[in-house]
Amino acid sequence: MMYKTRRMSKVLVTDDDALQQLILRKYLEGNGYEVLDAANGLEALKILSDDPDIRMLITDLVMPRMDGYELIQAVRERQMRYVYIIVLTGMDDKESLVKALSLGADDFLLKPVFPDELKLRILGGSRLLNLEGHEEIIFSMVRLCEFRSDETGYHLERIQEYTRLLARYLSKYYPATGLTLSMADEIARVSPLHDVGKVAIPDHILHKPGKLTDEEWAIMKTHASIGGRLIKDIYDKVVSPYLWFAYEIAMFHHEKWDGTGYPEGLREENIPYPRESWHWRMCMML
Protein backbone atom coordinates (compact mmCIF):
# COMPACT_ATOMS: atom_id res chain seq x y z
CA MET A 1 0.00 0.00 0.00
CA MET A 2 1.34 3.43 -0.96
CA TYR A 3 2.31 5.87 1.79
CA LYS A 4 -0.18 8.64 2.26
CA THR A 5 -0.50 11.60 4.62
CA ARG A 6 -3.23 14.05 5.45
CA ARG A 7 -1.16 16.83 3.92
CA MET A 8 -0.98 15.39 0.44
CA SER A 9 -4.07 13.74 -1.06
CA LYS A 10 -4.01 15.53 -4.44
CA VAL A 11 -1.42 15.00 -7.16
CA LEU A 12 -1.20 16.98 -10.40
CA VAL A 13 0.14 15.02 -13.38
CA THR A 14 1.36 17.19 -16.27
CA ASP A 15 2.14 15.43 -19.54
CA ASP A 16 1.02 15.77 -23.15
CA ASP A 17 1.17 11.98 -23.49
CA ALA A 18 -2.35 10.76 -22.72
CA LEU A 19 -1.19 7.17 -22.20
CA GLN A 20 1.44 8.23 -19.65
CA GLN A 21 -1.20 10.28 -17.83
CA LEU A 22 -3.52 7.28 -17.75
CA ILE A 23 -0.81 4.98 -16.33
CA LEU A 24 0.09 7.40 -13.55
CA ARG A 25 -3.57 8.06 -12.78
CA LYS A 26 -4.24 4.34 -12.41
CA TYR A 27 -1.33 3.88 -10.00
CA LEU A 28 -2.18 6.92 -7.89
CA GLU A 29 -5.96 6.55 -7.71
CA GLY A 30 -5.50 2.91 -6.81
CA ASN A 31 -3.67 4.07 -3.70
CA GLY A 32 -6.18 6.68 -2.60
CA TYR A 33 -4.93 9.85 -4.25
CA GLU A 34 -7.06 12.33 -6.12
CA VAL A 35 -5.42 12.96 -9.49
CA LEU A 36 -5.69 16.09 -11.61
CA ASP A 37 -4.05 16.33 -15.01
CA ALA A 38 -2.77 18.96 -17.41
CA ALA A 39 -1.38 18.72 -20.93
CA ASN A 40 1.19 21.51 -20.59
CA GLY A 41 2.79 23.91 -18.13
CA LEU A 42 0.26 26.70 -18.63
CA GLU A 43 -2.64 24.42 -17.73
CA ALA A 44 -0.71 23.12 -14.73
CA LEU A 45 0.04 26.62 -13.42
CA LYS A 46 -3.63 27.56 -13.66
CA ILE A 47 -4.67 24.43 -11.74
CA LEU A 48 -2.03 25.02 -9.05
CA SER A 49 -3.10 28.64 -8.64
CA ASP A 50 -6.75 27.68 -8.27
CA ASP A 51 -6.28 24.74 -5.89
CA PRO A 52 -4.04 25.27 -2.83
CA ASP A 53 -4.57 21.66 -1.73
CA ILE A 54 -2.32 20.32 -4.49
CA ARG A 55 1.06 19.70 -2.90
CA MET A 56 2.69 17.33 -5.40
CA LEU A 57 3.39 17.79 -9.09
CA ILE A 58 4.60 15.07 -11.48
CA THR A 59 5.63 16.61 -14.79
CA ASP A 60 7.18 15.68 -18.09
CA LEU A 61 9.86 18.03 -19.40
CA VAL A 62 9.05 18.19 -23.12
CA MET A 63 5.59 19.67 -23.69
CA PRO A 64 3.99 22.27 -25.99
CA ARG A 65 3.26 25.90 -25.03
CA MET A 66 5.07 25.78 -21.65
CA ASP A 67 7.53 22.96 -21.08
CA GLY A 68 8.50 21.31 -17.79
CA TYR A 69 11.52 23.55 -17.21
CA GLU A 70 9.45 26.71 -17.51
CA LEU A 71 6.78 25.19 -15.27
CA ILE A 72 9.29 24.34 -12.52
CA GLN A 73 10.80 27.82 -12.65
CA ALA A 74 7.38 29.50 -12.61
CA VAL A 75 6.20 27.46 -9.60
CA ARG A 76 9.32 28.36 -7.62
CA GLU A 77 9.36 32.04 -8.61
CA ARG A 78 5.71 32.61 -7.72
CA GLN A 79 6.47 31.84 -4.06
CA MET A 80 3.24 29.87 -3.65
CA ARG A 81 3.01 27.24 -0.91
CA TYR A 82 5.65 24.57 -1.37
CA VAL A 83 4.84 22.04 -4.07
CA TYR A 84 6.93 18.87 -4.28
CA ILE A 85 8.01 18.45 -7.91
CA ILE A 86 8.89 15.12 -9.53
CA VAL A 87 10.08 15.17 -13.16
CA LEU A 88 9.71 12.38 -15.71
CA THR A 89 12.90 11.69 -17.65
CA GLY A 90 14.58 9.07 -19.82
CA MET A 91 17.47 6.88 -18.69
CA ASP A 92 19.99 8.63 -20.97
CA ASP A 93 18.73 12.18 -20.42
CA LYS A 94 21.08 13.21 -17.60
CA GLU A 95 21.61 16.74 -18.93
CA SER A 96 17.88 17.48 -18.82
CA LEU A 97 17.61 16.01 -15.34
CA VAL A 98 20.42 18.19 -14.00
CA LYS A 99 18.78 21.26 -15.53
CA ALA A 100 15.40 20.41 -13.98
CA LEU A 101 16.90 19.83 -10.53
CA SER A 102 18.85 23.09 -10.72
CA LEU A 103 15.62 24.96 -11.45
CA GLY A 104 13.99 23.56 -8.33
CA ALA A 105 12.68 20.05 -9.02
CA ASP A 106 12.84 17.76 -5.98
CA ASP A 107 13.05 14.28 -7.48
CA PHE A 108 12.72 12.32 -10.72
CA LEU A 109 11.09 9.23 -12.20
CA LEU A 110 12.67 7.25 -15.02
CA LYS A 111 10.52 6.21 -17.97
CA PRO A 112 8.92 3.73 -18.17
CA VAL A 113 7.46 4.29 -14.72
CA PHE A 114 7.28 1.24 -12.45
CA PRO A 115 4.83 1.06 -9.51
CA ASP A 116 7.49 0.33 -6.88
CA GLU A 117 9.61 3.29 -7.95
CA LEU A 118 6.58 5.59 -8.02
CA LYS A 119 5.71 4.41 -4.52
CA LEU A 120 9.18 5.34 -3.22
CA ARG A 121 9.10 8.77 -4.86
CA ILE A 122 5.66 9.53 -3.43
CA LEU A 123 6.87 8.33 -0.03
CA GLY A 124 9.82 10.73 -0.13
CA GLY A 125 7.62 13.66 -1.10
CA SER A 126 5.03 12.82 1.53
CA ARG A 127 7.66 12.74 4.25
CA LEU A 128 8.99 16.15 3.26
CA LEU A 129 5.56 17.74 3.13
CA ASN A 130 4.61 16.13 6.42
CA LEU A 131 7.54 17.92 8.05
CA GLU A 132 5.58 21.15 7.77
CA GLY A 133 3.59 20.12 10.82
CA HIS A 134 6.81 19.99 12.83
CA GLU A 135 7.93 23.23 11.22
CA GLU A 136 4.71 24.93 12.30
CA ILE A 137 5.40 23.94 15.92
CA ILE A 138 8.88 25.45 15.76
CA PHE A 139 7.65 28.63 14.10
CA SER A 140 4.96 28.99 16.75
CA MET A 141 7.75 29.05 19.31
CA VAL A 142 9.61 31.63 17.24
CA ARG A 143 6.45 33.75 17.13
CA LEU A 144 6.13 33.50 20.89
CA CYS A 145 9.74 34.59 21.24
CA GLU A 146 9.15 37.54 18.91
CA PHE A 147 6.03 38.51 20.86
CA ARG A 148 8.01 38.49 24.11
CA SER A 149 10.89 40.53 22.71
CA ASP A 150 11.09 44.27 22.15
CA GLU A 151 11.17 43.92 18.38
CA THR A 152 8.09 45.32 16.65
CA GLY A 153 6.47 44.75 13.30
CA TYR A 154 6.82 41.76 11.06
CA HIS A 155 10.36 40.90 12.06
CA LEU A 156 10.25 37.27 10.92
CA GLU A 157 8.69 38.21 7.60
CA ARG A 158 11.41 40.81 7.02
CA ILE A 159 14.15 38.31 7.83
CA GLN A 160 12.66 35.81 5.41
CA GLU A 161 12.15 38.34 2.64
CA TYR A 162 15.63 39.87 2.92
CA THR A 163 17.12 36.38 2.91
CA ARG A 164 15.06 35.33 -0.09
CA LEU A 165 16.01 38.42 -2.09
CA LEU A 166 19.70 38.07 -1.33
CA ALA A 167 19.78 34.33 -2.00
CA ARG A 168 17.85 34.67 -5.26
CA TYR A 169 20.18 37.47 -6.35
CA LEU A 170 23.17 35.20 -5.80
CA SER A 171 21.40 32.37 -7.61
CA LYS A 172 20.67 34.53 -10.66
CA TYR A 173 23.85 36.59 -11.00
CA TYR A 174 26.48 34.31 -9.44
CA PRO A 175 25.77 30.81 -10.80
CA ALA A 176 29.24 29.65 -9.77
CA THR A 177 27.95 29.52 -6.18
CA GLY A 178 25.79 26.54 -7.11
CA LEU A 179 22.85 28.21 -5.35
CA THR A 180 19.55 27.20 -6.98
CA LEU A 181 16.16 28.86 -6.64
CA SER A 182 14.99 25.90 -4.59
CA MET A 183 17.93 26.33 -2.21
CA ALA A 184 17.25 30.06 -1.99
CA ASP A 185 13.68 29.41 -0.87
CA GLU A 186 14.85 26.81 1.63
CA ILE A 187 17.31 29.31 3.10
CA ALA A 188 14.47 31.80 3.50
CA ARG A 189 12.36 29.20 5.33
CA VAL A 190 15.20 28.39 7.72
CA SER A 191 16.36 31.92 8.49
CA PRO A 192 13.85 32.85 11.25
CA LEU A 193 14.83 29.84 13.35
CA HIS A 194 18.22 31.17 14.40
CA ASP A 195 16.97 32.63 17.70
CA VAL A 196 14.24 30.10 18.55
CA GLY A 197 16.04 29.30 21.83
CA LYS A 198 15.21 32.76 23.20
CA VAL A 199 11.79 31.38 24.07
CA ALA A 200 13.48 29.95 27.20
CA ILE A 201 15.20 33.19 28.29
CA PRO A 202 13.55 34.91 31.32
CA ASP A 203 11.66 38.14 30.60
CA HIS A 204 13.74 40.25 32.98
CA ILE A 205 16.83 39.42 30.92
CA LEU A 206 15.21 39.49 27.50
CA HIS A 207 13.64 42.91 28.16
CA LYS A 208 16.39 44.52 30.23
CA PRO A 209 16.98 48.00 28.76
CA GLY A 210 20.55 48.39 30.01
CA LYS A 211 23.70 46.33 29.84
CA LEU A 212 23.44 42.76 31.07
CA THR A 213 25.49 41.60 34.03
CA ASP A 214 28.00 38.81 33.49
CA GLU A 215 25.55 36.33 35.00
CA GLU A 216 22.67 37.60 32.85
CA TRP A 217 24.82 37.51 29.74
CA ALA A 218 25.77 33.91 30.49
CA ILE A 219 22.06 33.05 30.63
CA MET A 220 21.32 34.97 27.43
CA LYS A 221 24.01 33.06 25.56
CA THR A 222 22.31 29.76 26.35
CA HIS A 223 19.64 30.54 23.74
CA ALA A 224 21.88 29.11 21.01
CA SER A 225 22.32 25.69 22.58
CA ILE A 226 18.69 25.61 23.73
CA GLY A 227 17.49 26.36 20.19
CA GLY A 228 19.82 23.76 18.76
CA ARG A 229 18.62 21.07 21.14
CA LEU A 230 14.98 21.98 20.53
CA ILE A 231 15.30 21.47 16.78
CA LYS A 232 17.52 18.40 17.08
CA ASP A 233 14.92 16.70 19.29
CA ILE A 234 12.50 16.97 16.38
CA TYR A 235 15.18 16.02 13.84
CA ASP A 236 15.87 12.80 15.76
CA LYS A 237 12.23 11.81 15.32
CA VAL A 238 11.84 12.94 11.70
CA VAL A 239 15.20 12.85 9.90
CA SER A 240 15.38 15.68 7.36
CA PRO A 241 18.22 17.69 5.78
CA TYR A 242 16.06 20.79 6.22
CA LEU A 243 15.82 20.29 9.98
CA TRP A 244 19.53 19.53 10.21
CA PHE A 245 20.33 22.85 8.53
CA ALA A 246 17.97 24.56 10.98
CA TYR A 247 19.70 22.83 13.89
CA GLU A 248 23.18 23.94 12.82
CA ILE A 249 22.05 27.52 12.25
CA ALA A 250 20.34 27.78 15.65
CA MET A 251 23.21 26.06 17.44
CA PHE A 252 26.21 27.72 15.85
CA HIS A 253 25.15 31.11 14.46
CA HIS A 254 27.05 32.94 17.23
CA GLU A 255 30.33 31.10 16.75
CA LYS A 256 33.14 33.30 15.38
CA TRP A 257 36.08 32.58 13.13
CA ASP A 258 38.56 33.67 15.83
CA GLY A 259 37.03 31.40 18.47
CA THR A 260 35.50 34.16 20.62
CA GLY A 261 31.91 33.16 19.91
CA TYR A 262 29.51 30.83 21.71
CA PRO A 263 28.16 28.38 22.83
CA GLU A 264 31.25 26.20 22.27
CA GLY A 265 33.95 28.73 21.34
CA LEU A 266 34.68 26.97 18.06
CA ARG A 267 37.07 28.53 15.57
CA GLU A 268 37.84 28.45 11.88
CA GLU A 269 37.15 25.10 10.19
CA ASN A 270 35.88 23.58 13.43
CA ILE A 271 32.67 25.58 13.10
CA PRO A 272 30.22 23.11 11.52
CA TYR A 273 28.11 24.09 8.57
CA PRO A 274 26.80 22.33 5.46
CA ARG A 275 29.77 23.03 3.21
CA GLU A 276 27.95 21.93 0.10
CA SER A 277 25.36 24.70 0.47
CA TRP A 278 24.92 28.35 1.40
CA HIS A 279 22.33 27.89 4.17
CA TRP A 280 24.60 28.53 7.14
CA ARG A 281 26.60 31.33 5.51
CA MET A 282 23.48 33.18 4.40
CA CYS A 283 22.03 33.19 7.91
CA MET A 284 25.36 34.30 9.37
CA MET A 285 25.33 37.27 6.97
CA LEU A 286 21.95 38.32 8.37
C-alpha positions as CSV (number, residue, x, y, z in Angstrom):
1,M,0.0,0.0,0.0
2,M,1.3,3.4,-1.0
3,Y,2.3,5.9,1.8
4,K,-0.2,8.6,2.3
5,T,-0.5,11.6,4.6
6,R,-3.2,14.1,5.4
7,R,-1.2,16.8,3.9
8,M,-1.0,15.4,0.4
9,S,-4.1,13.7,-1.1
10,K,-4.0,15.5,-4.4
11,V,-1.4,15.0,-7.2
12,L,-1.2,17.0,-10.4
13,V,0.1,15.0,-13.4
14,T,1.4,17.2,-16.3
15,D,2.1,15.4,-19.5
16,D,1.0,15.8,-23.1
17,D,1.2,12.0,-23.5
18,A,-2.3,10.8,-22.7
19,L,-1.2,7.2,-22.2
20,Q,1.4,8.2,-19.7
21,Q,-1.2,10.3,-17.8
22,L,-3.5,7.3,-17.8
23,I,-0.8,5.0,-16.3
24,L,0.1,7.4,-13.5
25,R,-3.6,8.1,-12.8
26,K,-4.2,4.3,-12.4
27,Y,-1.3,3.9,-10.0
28,L,-2.2,6.9,-7.9
29,E,-6.0,6.5,-7.7
30,G,-5.5,2.9,-6.8
31,N,-3.7,4.1,-3.7
32,G,-6.2,6.7,-2.6
33,Y,-4.9,9.9,-4.3
34,E,-7.1,12.3,-6.1
35,V,-5.4,13.0,-9.5
36,L,-5.7,16.1,-11.6
37,D,-4.1,16.3,-15.0
38,A,-2.8,19.0,-17.4
39,A,-1.4,18.7,-20.9
40,N,1.2,21.5,-20.6
41,G,2.8,23.9,-18.1
42,L,0.3,26.7,-18.6
43,E,-2.6,24.4,-17.7
44,A,-0.7,23.1,-14.7
45,L,0.0,26.6,-13.4
46,K,-3.6,27.6,-13.7
47,I,-4.7,24.4,-11.7
48,L,-2.0,25.0,-9.1
49,S,-3.1,28.6,-8.6
50,D,-6.8,27.7,-8.3
51,D,-6.3,24.7,-5.9
52,P,-4.0,25.3,-2.8
53,D,-4.6,21.7,-1.7
54,I,-2.3,20.3,-4.5
55,R,1.1,19.7,-2.9
56,M,2.7,17.3,-5.4
57,L,3.4,17.8,-9.1
58,I,4.6,15.1,-11.5
59,T,5.6,16.6,-14.8
60,D,7.2,15.7,-18.1
61,L,9.9,18.0,-19.4
62,V,9.1,18.2,-23.1
63,M,5.6,19.7,-23.7
64,P,4.0,22.3,-26.0
65,R,3.3,25.9,-25.0
66,M,5.1,25.8,-21.6
67,D,7.5,23.0,-21.1
68,G,8.5,21.3,-17.8
69,Y,11.5,23.5,-17.2
70,E,9.4,26.7,-17.5
71,L,6.8,25.2,-15.3
72,I,9.3,24.3,-12.5
73,Q,10.8,27.8,-12.6
74,A,7.4,29.5,-12.6
75,V,6.2,27.5,-9.6
76,R,9.3,28.4,-7.6
77,E,9.4,32.0,-8.6
78,R,5.7,32.6,-7.7
79,Q,6.5,31.8,-4.1
80,M,3.2,29.9,-3.7
81,R,3.0,27.2,-0.9
82,Y,5.6,24.6,-1.4
83,V,4.8,22.0,-4.1
84,Y,6.9,18.9,-4.3
85,I,8.0,18.4,-7.9
86,I,8.9,15.1,-9.5
87,V,10.1,15.2,-13.2
88,L,9.7,12.4,-15.7
89,T,12.9,11.7,-17.7
90,G,14.6,9.1,-19.8
91,M,17.5,6.9,-18.7
92,D,20.0,8.6,-21.0
93,D,18.7,12.2,-20.4
94,K,21.1,13.2,-17.6
95,E,21.6,16.7,-18.9
96,S,17.9,17.5,-18.8
97,L,17.6,16.0,-15.3
98,V,20.4,18.2,-14.0
99,K,18.8,21.3,-15.5
100,A,15.4,20.4,-14.0
101,L,16.9,19.8,-10.5
102,S,18.9,23.1,-10.7
103,L,15.6,25.0,-11.4
104,G,14.0,23.6,-8.3
105,A,12.7,20.1,-9.0
106,D,12.8,17.8,-6.0
107,D,13.0,14.3,-7.5
108,F,12.7,12.3,-10.7
109,L,11.1,9.2,-12.2
110,L,12.7,7.2,-15.0
111,K,10.5,6.2,-18.0
112,P,8.9,3.7,-18.2
113,V,7.5,4.3,-14.7
114,F,7.3,1.2,-12.4
115,P,4.8,1.1,-9.5
116,D,7.5,0.3,-6.9
117,E,9.6,3.3,-7.9
118,L,6.6,5.6,-8.0
119,K,5.7,4.4,-4.5
120,L,9.2,5.3,-3.2
121,R,9.1,8.8,-4.9
122,I,5.7,9.5,-3.4
123,L,6.9,8.3,0.0
124,G,9.8,10.7,-0.1
125,G,7.6,13.7,-1.1
126,S,5.0,12.8,1.5
127,R,7.7,12.7,4.3
128,L,9.0,16.1,3.3
129,L,5.6,17.7,3.1
130,N,4.6,16.1,6.4
131,L,7.5,17.9,8.1
132,E,5.6,21.1,7.8
133,G,3.6,20.1,10.8
134,H,6.8,20.0,12.8
135,E,7.9,23.2,11.2
136,E,4.7,24.9,12.3
137,I,5.4,23.9,15.9
138,I,8.9,25.4,15.8
139,F,7.6,28.6,14.1
140,S,5.0,29.0,16.8
141,M,7.8,29.1,19.3
142,V,9.6,31.6,17.2
143,R,6.4,33.7,17.1
144,L,6.1,33.5,20.9
145,C,9.7,34.6,21.2
146,E,9.2,37.5,18.9
147,F,6.0,38.5,20.9
148,R,8.0,38.5,24.1
149,S,10.9,40.5,22.7
150,D,11.1,44.3,22.1
151,E,11.2,43.9,18.4
152,T,8.1,45.3,16.7
153,G,6.5,44.7,13.3
154,Y,6.8,41.8,11.1
155,H,10.4,40.9,12.1
156,L,10.2,37.3,10.9
157,E,8.7,38.2,7.6
158,R,11.4,40.8,7.0
159,I,14.2,38.3,7.8
160,Q,12.7,35.8,5.4
161,E,12.1,38.3,2.6
162,Y,15.6,39.9,2.9
163,T,17.1,36.4,2.9
164,R,15.1,35.3,-0.1
165,L,16.0,38.4,-2.1
166,L,19.7,38.1,-1.3
167,A,19.8,34.3,-2.0
168,R,17.9,34.7,-5.3
169,Y,20.2,37.5,-6.3
170,L,23.2,35.2,-5.8
171,S,21.4,32.4,-7.6
172,K,20.7,34.5,-10.7
173,Y,23.8,36.6,-11.0
174,Y,26.5,34.3,-9.4
175,P,25.8,30.8,-10.8
176,A,29.2,29.7,-9.8
177,T,28.0,29.5,-6.2
178,G,25.8,26.5,-7.1
179,L,22.9,28.2,-5.3
180,T,19.6,27.2,-7.0
181,L,16.2,28.9,-6.6
182,S,15.0,25.9,-4.6
183,M,17.9,26.3,-2.2
184,A,17.2,30.1,-2.0
185,D,13.7,29.4,-0.9
186,E,14.8,26.8,1.6
187,I,17.3,29.3,3.1
188,A,14.5,31.8,3.5
189,R,12.4,29.2,5.3
190,V,15.2,28.4,7.7
191,S,16.4,31.9,8.5
192,P,13.8,32.9,11.2
193,L,14.8,29.8,13.4
194,H,18.2,31.2,14.4
195,D,17.0,32.6,17.7
196,V,14.2,30.1,18.6
197,G,16.0,29.3,21.8
198,K,15.2,32.8,23.2
199,V,11.8,31.4,24.1
200,A,13.5,30.0,27.2
201,I,15.2,33.2,28.3
202,P,13.5,34.9,31.3
203,D,11.7,38.1,30.6
204,H,13.7,40.3,33.0
205,I,16.8,39.4,30.9
206,L,15.2,39.5,27.5
207,H,13.6,42.9,28.2
208,K,16.4,44.5,30.2
209,P,17.0,48.0,28.8
210,G,20.5,48.4,30.0
211,K,23.7,46.3,29.8
212,L,23.4,42.8,31.1
213,T,25.5,41.6,34.0
214,D,28.0,38.8,33.5
215,E,25.5,36.3,35.0
216,E,22.7,37.6,32.8
217,W,24.8,37.5,29.7
218,A,25.8,33.9,30.5
219,I,22.1,33.0,30.6
220,M,21.3,35.0,27.4
221,K,24.0,33.1,25.6
222,T,22.3,29.8,26.3
223,H,19.6,30.5,23.7
224,A,21.9,29.1,21.0
225,S,22.3,25.7,22.6
226,I,18.7,25.6,23.7
227,G,17.5,26.4,20.2
228,G,19.8,23.8,18.8
229,R,18.6,21.1,21.1
230,L,15.0,22.0,20.5
231,I,15.3,21.5,16.8
232,K,17.5,18.4,17.1
233,D,14.9,16.7,19.3
234,I,12.5,17.0,16.4
235,Y,15.2,16.0,13.8
236,D,15.9,12.8,15.8
237,K,12.2,11.8,15.3
238,V,11.8,12.9,11.7
239,V,15.2,12.9,9.9
240,S,15.4,15.7,7.4
241,P,18.2,17.7,5.8
242,Y,16.1,20.8,6.2
243,L,15.8,20.3,10.0
244,W,19.5,19.5,10.2
245,F,20.3,22.8,8.5
246,A,18.0,24.6,11.0
247,Y,19.7,22.8,13.9
248,E,23.2,23.9,12.8
249,I,22.0,27.5,12.3
250,A,20.3,27.8,15.6
251,M,23.2,26.1,17.4
252,F,26.2,27.7,15.8
253,H,25.2,31.1,14.5
254,H,27.0,32.9,17.2
255,E,30.3,31.1,16.8
256,K,33.1,33.3,15.4
257,W,36.1,32.6,13.1
258,D,38.6,33.7,15.8
259,G,37.0,31.4,18.5
260,T,35.5,34.2,20.6
261,G,31.9,33.2,19.9
262,Y,29.5,30.8,21.7
263,P,28.2,28.4,22.8
264,E,31.3,26.2,22.3
265,G,33.9,28.7,21.3
266,L,34.7,27.0,18.1
267,R,37.1,28.5,15.6
268,E,37.8,28.4,11.9
269,E,37.1,25.1,10.2
270,N,35.9,23.6,13.4
271,I,32.7,25.6,13.1
272,P,30.2,23.1,11.5
273,Y,28.1,24.1,8.6
274,P,26.8,22.3,5.5
275,R,29.8,23.0,3.2
276,E,28.0,21.9,0.1
277,S,25.4,24.7,0.5
278,W,24.9,28.3,1.4
279,H,22.3,27.9,4.2
280,W,24.6,28.5,7.1
281,R,26.6,31.3,5.5
282,M,23.5,33.2,4.4
283,C,22.0,33.2,7.9
284,M,25.4,34.3,9.4
285,M,25.3,37.3,7.0
286,L,21.9,38.3,8.4
